Amino acid sequence: MKQILCSVFFSILILSACSQRNDQKSENESQLNHFNLTPIDSIRIPFLGNPILQDISPSTQKILFIESVQNDEEIFISNFKGEILHSFVTNGNTIVGTLRRIAPLHFDEDGNSFLSFGSPQIKRVSLDGKTVEIILTGIPPYYSSFPSPTNEIIVRDNKIFYNSRSEDGNYNRYQKEYLKNLKLIGYLDLDKKETTTFLSFPEESIYQNGLIFPHSSWVSHFIFSQNQLLVAFEGEPALYVFDGKEPFSFHQKIDLNLGEFRGYEGHTEGEEGIDFMEARITLGKIESIKKLGEYVLIGYKRGFTDDQLRIWETASTPEERRELITRFEKESPNRFLLLNEDLEFLDDFPNPQFLNISSLMARDGYLWGSKYDPDIEEDYFTIYKLEIQEK
């Protein structure tokens, strides 16, 4: 009888402790502030086509965007009233020449010209396209799956920092030594006209585990914040912190809770791994990292769910797959992880359906981005001014 009473007593104690922990957890969760990304203004530019936002200069109230048509690109500069101020075509027969952008175009600080970070030349171009300065010919390889503000250059201390993939040439990306020898970030010193590459994968990264990964998964995104360099690799739910000045010493790895993030564990050298395009479409991916005032905002997608992946594998035509991508984007929208300046968790919330996450950029204390709606063709190109607000 005593044994039964003791068992009951201890069971009550355990249940009581669990209940208290659950109550405490619920109380802590309820105490968390919740945030969202809220448009506070918008700019409408009369335009019918497929414009791609490049940069915004709030101080001069100018917007830079392009439209690509076959081998030509047309550059557009508008004001905040939606009026087109300048437009010109770039190709081999023009003064500007072929830009071959490998990063989005970027306004100079005065807003009267822009930088074209291209291959094989970096150029400074006047807003009317009549003056062109070649800053540098010949640069190290730069990796950008698409030259949008997601992979923008950062101008800092008269240097242009860019997303690199420099390697020593002794290995290809299907050999395990390849990732260990990569330099992931570079900068062009505008005074010396010299380029420098730096930053290898830290030992704590999954990309140092001796396995092979598709090159769509290890693209880096980075920002500078509080004298630190913050770096995220697309296929790894983690944030790496480095010193913000040379030699950019490694400080720490911060694991990010991105929910059911579908990552890739890698495969052994010589074995067949996941297809490059399958990886880009189906896997989870950190898409961008931006600094906005006291916040660090990390945009990401979790990748296909198991159910979505099963449906995806039944698709037999490119048309079916395009339809499924659109459908899955609505079912599982991209998300934002919000941190404070001390890199502590604040919130996790979905990307607004109307917003093109790859267009987001931080300028003058606000986020700016373009409208996204694949189901509706409009004769306006809409730019949003956004801020992070507490609910």
C-alpha positions, -999 to 999 in steps of 0.1 A, spaced: 0 0 0 29 24 9 44 17 -25 12 26 -43 8 58 -23 45 67 -30 39 61 -67 8 82 -68 26 109 -48 56 111 -72 33 110 -102 14 140 -88 48 158 -83 59 150 -118 26 162 -134 27 193 -113 63 201 -124 54 195 -160 23 217 -157 44 244 -142 69 242 -170 42 243 -196 26 272 -179 59 290 -177 66 282 -214 32 295 -224 37 326 -203 71 332 -218 57 328 -253 29 351 -246 53 377 -234 72 378 -267 64 408 -289 52 400 -324 62 419 -355 53 423 -391 66 440 -422 42 468 -430 41 491 -461 38 527 -451 41 542 -485 42 532 -522 54 545 -555 36 536 -588 55 538 -620 34 535 -652 52 505 -669 40 474 -688 66 447 -689 89 428 -666 108 454 -646 134 443 -621 142 467 -592 180 474 -588 184 503 -563 167 532 -546 182 565 -535 157 581 -510 180 612 -505 177 621 -542 142 604 -546 154 582 -575 146 546 -585 168 524 -607 153 494 -625 159 474 -656 141 453 -682 160 425 -700 149 417 -736 170 390 -753 206 403 -755 197 438 -746 190 455 -713 172 488 -709 181 509 -679 154 532 -663 157 559 -638 125 573 -623 116 597 -595 93 591 -565 64 606 -585 66 577 -609 80 597 -638 107 582 -660 136 606 -660 161 586 -681 162 554 -701 187 539 -724 197 505 -739 229 487 -731 246 464 -756 278 462 -776 268 490 -799 261 517 -773 283 540 -753 276 521 -721 284 488 -738 273 454 -725 272 454 -687 269 417 -680 257 423 -645 267 399 -619 253 420 -591 224 445 -591 232 481 -603 240 504 -574 235 541 -570 266 561 -561 263 580 -528 254 613 -546 227 596 -566 240 611 -599 255 579 -613 255 542 -606 279 513 -604 277 484 -627 294 454 -611 298 432 -642 321 408 -659 347 416 -671 343 452 -662 332 474 -633 318 507 -646 304 539 -633 276 552 -655 259 586 -655 221 585 -651 216 596 -687 240 569 -700 262 595 -718 293 591 -695 310 559 -687 340 553 -665 357 519 -664 368 514 -628 384 479 -633 388 453 -659 390 417 -648 376 406 -614 375 373 -595 345 350 -600 313 362 -583 284 339 -575 249 352 -577 221 329 -587 203 361 -599 217 397 -597 189 411 -575 192 431 -542 193 397 -525 229 396 -535 237 433 -536 272 447 -533 281 468 -502 301 499 -505 320 506 -472 353 525 -464 357 532 -501 357 494 -509 331 474 -528 324 442 -510 309 414 -531 299 378 -530 329 357 -542 337 322 -551 374 324 -556 393 291 -555 429 280 -563 419 261 -595 432 227 -583 398 212 -576 363 212 -591 331 215 -572 326 177 -572 357 172 -551 356 176 -513 387 198 -512 369 224 -534 348 238 -506 377 240 -482 397 262 -506 369 287 -515 371 323 -506 336 335 -501 337 373 -500 359 398 -518 363 435 -520 376 460 -545 397 488 -530 386 518 -550 417 538 -541 442 511 -550 421 495 -577 430 461 -562 408 432 -553 411 410 -522 393 378 -514 388 364 -479 366 343 -456 366 305 -458 339 283 -444 344 281 -406 352 246 -392 317 247 -376 300 248 -409 284 218 -426 303 227 -457 335 216 -439 322 181 -432 341 166 -462 309 160 -483 297 174 -516 270 200 -519 252 216 -549 267 250 -555 232 266 -553 233 258 -515 264 275 -503 260 310 -517 267 335 -490 247 366 -479 263 391 -456 259 425 -439 279 446 -415 264 454 -381 279 469 -350 315 464 -362 307 428 -371 304 410 -403 274 387 -403 273 359 -429 247 333 -437 251 305 -463 219 296 -482 216 260 -473 226 261 -436 203 274 -409 230 293 -391 245 328 -388 283 332 -386 298 362 -368 332 377 -378 351 408 -369 341 437 -391 376 447 -400 406 428 -414 416 401 -409 378 394 -403 385 369 -375 358 344 -368 338 349 -335 309 325 -333 282 304 -349 246 310 -340 221 282 -349 189 296 -363 155 279 -356 139 280 -390 112 254 -383 110 225 -407 139 237 -428 146 212 -456 184 212 -457 208 190 -476 233 168 -456 257 164 -485 269 133 -504 302 114 -507 326 124 -534 320 102 -564 284 95 -556 255 111 -575 238 137 -553 208 159 -557 204 176 -590 213 213 -591 179 225 -602 161 202 -578 182 217 -550 174 252 -560 136 246 -562 129 221 -534 154 227 -506 152 253 -479 172 284 -485 183 316 -467 175 342 -492 188 374 -477 200 392 -446 194 429 -440 202 454 -413 174 479 -404 181 501 -375 181 480 -344 170 449 -363 186 421 -383 161 406 -407 168 372 -423 146 361 -452 143 324 -459 121 296 -473 118 263 -456 116 242 -488 90 217 -499 71 197 -473 70 159 -476 35 162 -491 46 188 -516 76 168 -526 55 137 -533 32 158 -556 62 174 -572 77 140 -582 45 132 -601 48 163 -624 59 153 -659 60 186 -678 77 220 -673 42 236 -673 30 214 -645 61 222 -624 57 259 -629 22 257 -617 32 237 -587 59 262 -578 34 290 -578 9 269 -558 36 259 -532 48 295 -528 12 304 -518 9 274 -495 43 279 -478 53 315 -483 88 327 -476 94 339 -440 114 363 -420 134 356 -389 138 388 -368 168 393 -344 178 423 -324 213 439 -327 226 414 -301 214 387 -324 187 375 -300 155 360 -314 125 384 -316 100 368 -339 94 347 -370 67 357 -395 56 351 -431 67 373 -460 37 394 -472 23 377 -502 24 410 -522 62 414 -517 90 401 -539 115 390 -512 145 391 -535 139 428 -542 143 439 -505 169 465 -497 176 486 -466 179 523 -474 179 553 -451 162 535 -422 135 517 -442 131 486 -462 121 490 -499 109 463 -523 88 457 -553 53 442 -557 50 405 -566 19 389 -580 24 362 -607 -14 360 -613 -20 396 -622 -3 416 -650 -5 453 -642 5 484 -662 22 498 -630 55 489 -614 49 493 -577 76 500 -551 68 497 -514 84 516 -485 82 493 -455 91 492 -418 91 466 -391 62 472 -367 51 455 -335 16 441 -336 
